[in-house]
Amino acid sequence: MNRLTSRFQNLRRTGRKALIPYITAGDPHPELTVPMLHKLVQAGADIIELGVPFSDPMADGPVVQKACERALAQGVSLRQVLQLVTAFRQDDADTPLVLMGYLNPIEAMGYGHFVHAAAEAGVDGVLTVDLPPEEAHDLLTVLGETEIAPIFLLAPTSSAERIRQVAAVAKGYVYYVSLKGVTGSASLDVAELDDKIAAIRALTNLPIGVGFGIKDATTAAAVARTADAVVVGSALVSLMGELANDAQAMQQAVSAVVAGMRQAMDDV
């Protein structure tokens, strides 16, 4: 069984919601990524989204764009990201890990080569931001030969037909983008979010993760009341950028934010 499915089943049995932090691989320094992944797990992460650096991250705001720039400046490629996953798996065989990024690096590597290497490294899911389900047949076919889950985005503007399209091909969970715009923008309308999650839940049995606009423990707890998973990215990546030259302070600050969210979610 895929680690994502197993993790969500275990969380459901205990009445808890998944906390999914996102960081960009190689940011602020490649040698800090694996230790940071382990710190996230220790702080309460249930699943981790690891961003693949890309030169034109169109769905991401300035915070993640700068993180990609820092990683790319140090030569971090998709192949190196998979090496980091392999290194993480040496000490953690249980935490589900999802690669989040854009199609171009996967196409450059080749679908078959990428999926084989990702499976070997220990990747559990792939979220390709700019790949809609109707154009994903080739990648889905190759992913179907493994236990790697294809994960797709839904937006506030997604119609019922779009939700059905995504639900038909997605595995692991669906990622609901709670805001119109890019990562790190605006603030979350929790009442509106509740209505949209109810509409999605009526059309799929997959767990629903919510990201964009989650910046603190209070917001994480509010989202956890309705969603199955809370995704936090820009708030963590911003701290990592600010503390890039002090690895210990960076790890402590990011861990504190994640631990605070975990506690607030458990208190719901």
DAMOJO-V855013 format. One record per pair of residues at least 4 apart in sequence whose C-alpha atoms are under 8 Angstrom apart, sorted by the first residue. I is the first residue (numbers start at 1). J is the second residue. If there is no record, write none. Layout:
I_J ; I_J
//
This chain:
1_5 ; 1_6 ; 1_147 ; 2_6 ; 2_124 ; 2_147 ; 2_148 ; 2_149 ; 2_172 ; 3_7 ; 3_94 ; 3_95 ; 3_96 ; 3_124 ; 4_8 ; 4_47 ; 4_96 ; 4_124 ; 4_125 ; 4_172 ; 5_9 ; 5_172 ; 6_10 ; 7_11 ; 7_46 ; 7_96 ; 8_12 ; 8_18 ; 8_207 ; 9_13 ; 10_14 ; 11_15 ; 11_16 ; 11_17 ; 11_18 ; 12_16 ; 12_17 ; 16_265 ; 16_266 ; 17_224 ; 17_227 ; 17_228 ; 17_229 ; 17_230 ; 17_265 ; 17_266 ; 18_45 ; 18_46 ; 18_47 ; 18_228 ; 18_229 ; 18_230 ; 19_44 ; 19_45 ; 19_46 ; 19_47 ; 19_229 ; 19_230 ; 19_231 ; 19_232 ; 19_261 ; 19_262 ; 20_45 ; 20_46 ; 20_47 ; 20_48 ; 20_49 ; 20_229 ; 20_230 ; 20_231 ; 20_232 ; 21_40 ; 21_45 ; 21_47 ; 21_48 ; 21_49 ; 21_231 ; 21_232 ; 21_233 ; 21_236 ; 21_258 ; 22_48 ; 22_49 ; 22_50 ; 22_51 ; 22_231 ; 22_232 ; 22_233 ; 22_234 ; 22_236 ; 22_237 ; 23_27 ; 23_49 ; 23_50 ; 23_51 ; 23_233 ; 23_236 ; 23_237 ; 24_50 ; 24_51 ; 24_52 ; 24_53 ; 24_64 ; 24_67 ; 24_68 ; 24_71 ; 24_237 ; 25_30 ; 25_33 ; 25_50 ; 25_51 ; 25_52 ; 25_53 ; 25_71 ; 25_76 ; 25_81 ; 25_84 ; 26_30 ; 26_31 ; 26_32 ; 26_33 ; 26_53 ; 26_70 ; 26_71 ; 26_72 ; 26_74 ; 26_76 ; 26_81 ; 27_32 ; 27_33 ; 27_67 ; 27_68 ; 27_70 ; 27_71 ; 27_240 ; 27_241 ; 28_32 ; 28_67 ; 28_70 ; 28_71 ; 28_240 ; 28_241 ; 28_244 ; 29_33 ; 29_70 ; 29_71 ; 29_74 ; 29_244 ; 30_71 ; 30_74 ; 30_76 ; 31_35 ; 32_36 ; 32_247 ; 33_37 ; 33_84 ; 34_38 ; 34_84 ; 34_85 ; 34_87 ; 34_88 ; 35_39 ; 36_40 ; 36_251 ; 37_41 ; 37_48 ; 37_88 ; 38_42 ; 38_88 ; 38_92 ; 39_43 ; 39_251 ; 39_255 ; 40_44 ; 40_45 ; 40_254 ; 40_255 ; 40_258 ; 41_45 ; 41_46 ; 41_95 ; 42_255 ; 43_255 ; 43_256 ; 43_258 ; 43_259 ; 43_262 ; 44_258 ; 44_259 ; 44_262 ; 45_258 ; 45_262 ; 46_95 ; 46_96 ; 47_95 ; 47_96 ; 47_97 ; 47_98 ; 48_95 ; 48_96 ; 48_97 ; 48_98 ; 49_97 ; 49_98 ; 49_99 ; 49_100 ; 50_97 ; 50_98 ; 50_99 ; 50_100 ; 51_99 ; 51_100 ; 51_101 ; 52_68 ; 52_77 ; 52_78 ; 52_81 ; 52_99 ; 52_100 ; 52_101 ; 52_102 ; 53_67 ; 53_68 ; 53_69 ; 53_71 ; 53_72 ; 53_76 ; 53_77 ; 53_78 ; 53_101 ; 54_68 ; 54_69 ; 54_72 ; 54_101 ; 54_102 ; 54_105 ; 55_68 ; 55_69 ; 55_72 ; 56_65 ; 57_65 ; 57_68 ; 57_101 ; 57_102 ; 58_182 ; 59_129 ; 59_181 ; 59_182 ; 59_183 ; 60_64 ; 60_65 ; 60_182 ; 60_183 ; 60_184 ; 61_65 ; 61_182 ; 61_183 ; 61_184 ; 61_185 ; 62_66 ; 62_184 ; 63_67 ; 63_184 ; 63_234 ; 63_237 ; 63_238 ; 64_68 ; 64_183 ; 64_234 ; 64_237 ; 64_238 ; 65_69 ; 66_70 ; 67_71 ; 67_237 ; 67_241 ; 68_72 ; 69_73 ; 70_74 ; 71_75 ; 71_76 ; 72_76 ; 72_77 ; 76_80 ; 76_81 ; 77_81 ; 78_82 ; 78_105 ; 78_106 ; 79_83 ; 80_84 ; 81_85 ; 82_86 ; 82_117 ; 82_118 ; 82_121 ; 83_87 ; 83_121 ; 84_88 ; 85_89 ; 85_121 ; 85_122 ; 85_123 ; 86_90 ; 86_120 ; 86_121 ; 86_122 ; 87_91 ; 88_92 ; 89_93 ; 89_121 ; 89_122 ; 96_123 ; 96_124 ; 97_122 ; 97_123 ; 97_124 ; 97_125 ; 98_123 ; 98_124 ; 98_125 ; 98_126 ; 98_127 ; 99_123 ; 99_125 ; 99_126 ; 99_127 ; 100_126 ; 100_127 ; 100_128 ; 100_129 ; 101_127 ; 101_128 ; 101_129 ; 102_106 ; 102_128 ; 102_129 ; 102_130 ; 102_131 ; 103_107 ; 103_128 ; 103_129 ; 103_130 ; 103_131 ; 104_108 ; 105_109 ; 106_110 ; 106_111 ; 106_114 ; 107_111 ; 109_113 ; 109_114 ; 110_114 ; 111_115 ; 111_138 ; 111_139 ; 111_142 ; 112_116 ; 112_142 ; 113_117 ; 114_118 ; 115_119 ; 115_142 ; 115_143 ; 115_146 ; 116_120 ; 117_121 ; 118_122 ; 118_123 ; 119_123 ; 119_124 ; 119_146 ; 119_147 ; 119_148 ; 123_148 ; 124_147 ; 124_148 ; 124_149 ; 125_148 ; 125_149 ; 125_150 ; 125_151 ; 125_172 ; 126_148 ; 126_149 ; 126_150 ; 126_151 ; 127_150 ; 127_151 ; 127_152 ; 127_153 ; 128_151 ; 128_152 ; 129_152 ; 129_153 ; 131_135 ; 131_136 ; 132_136 ; 132_152 ; 133_137 ; 133_152 ; 133_165 ; 133_166 ; 133_169 ; 134_165 ; 136_140 ; 137_141 ; 138_142 ; 139_143 ; 140_144 ; 140_150 ; 141_145 ; 142_146 ; 143_147 ; 143_148 ; 143_149 ; 143_150 ; 144_148 ; 149_170 ; 149_171 ; 149_172 ; 150_169 ; 150_170 ; 150_171 ; 150_172 ; 151_170 ; 151_171 ; 151_172 ; 151_173 ; 151_174 ; 151_175 ; 152_166 ; 152_170 ; 152_174 ; 152_175 ; 153_166 ; 153_174 ; 153_175 ; 153_176 ; 153_177 ; 154_158 ; 154_163 ; 154_166 ; 154_174 ; 154_175 ; 154_176 ; 154_177 ; 155_176 ; 155_177 ; 155_178 ; 155_179 ; 155_180 ; 156_176 ; 156_177 ; 156_178 ; 156_179 ; 156_180 ; 156_196 ; 158_162 ; 158_163 ; 159_163 ; 160_164 ; 160_199 ; 160_200 ; 160_203 ; 161_165 ; 162_166 ; 163_167 ; 163_200 ; 163_203 ; 164_168 ; 164_203 ; 164_204 ; 165_169 ; 166_170 ; 166_174 ; 167_171 ; 167_174 ; 167_203 ; 167_204 ; 167_206 ; 170_174 ; 171_206 ; 172_206 ; 172_207 ; 173_206 ; 173_207 ; 173_208 ; 173_209 ; 174_206 ; 174_207 ; 174_208 ; 174_209 ; 175_208 ; 175_209 ; 175_210 ; 175_211 ; 176_208 ; 176_209 ; 176_210 ; 176_211 ; 177_210 ; 177_211 ; 177_212 ; 178_188 ; 178_193 ; 178_210 ; 178_211 ; 178_212 ; 178_213 ; 179_185 ; 179_186 ; 179_187 ; 179_188 ; 179_212 ; 179_213 ; 181_185 ; 182_212 ; 183_212 ; 183_213 ; 183_233 ; 183_234 ; 184_212 ; 184_213 ; 184_233 ; 184_234 ; 184_235 ; 185_212 ; 185_213 ; 186_213 ; 187_213 ; 187_214 ; 188_193 ; 188_213 ; 188_214 ; 188_219 ; 189_193 ; 190_194 ; 190_222 ; 190_223 ; 191_195 ; 192_196 ; 193_197 ; 193_223 ; 194_198 ; 194_226 ; 195_199 ; 196_200 ; 197_201 ; 197_208 ; 197_226 ; 197_227 ; 198_202 ; 199_203 ; 200_204 ; 201_205 ; 201_206 ; 201_208 ; 207_227 ; 207_228 ; 207_229 ; 208_227 ; 208_228 ; 208_229 ; 209_227 ; 209_228 ; 209_229 ; 209_230 ; 209_231 ; 210_223 ; 210_227 ; 210_229 ; 210_230 ; 210_231 ; 211_230 ; 211_231 ; 211_232 ; 211_233 ; 212_231 ; 212_232 ; 212_233 ; 214_219 ; 214_220 ; 214_230 ; 214_231 ; 214_232 ; 214_235 ; 215_219 ; 215_220 ; 215_232 ; 215_234 ; 215_235 ; 216_220 ; 216_235 ; 216_257 ; 216_261 ; 217_221 ; 217_257 ; 217_260 ; 217_261 ; 217_262 ; 217_264 ; 217_265 ; 218_222 ; 218_261 ; 218_264 ; 219_223 ; 220_224 ; 220_230 ; 220_261 ; 220_264 ; 220_265 ; 221_225 ; 221_261 ; 221_264 ; 221_265 ; 221_266 ; 221_267 ; 221_268 ; 222_226 ; 222_265 ; 223_227 ; 223_230 ; 224_228 ; 224_229 ; 224_230 ; 224_265 ; 224_268 ; 225_268 ; 232_236 ; 233_237 ; 234_238 ; 235_239 ; 236_240 ; 236_254 ; 236_257 ; 237_241 ; 238_242 ; 239_243 ; 239_250 ; 239_253 ; 239_254 ; 240_244 ; 240_250 ; 240_254 ; 243_247 ; 243_249 ; 243_250 ; 244_250 ; 246_250 ; 247_251 ; 248_252 ; 249_253 ; 250_254 ; 251_255 ; 252_256 ; 253_257 ; 254_258 ; 255_259 ; 256_260 ; 257_261 ; 258_262 ; 259_263 ; 260_264 ; 261_265 ; 262_266 ; 263_267 ; 264_268
//
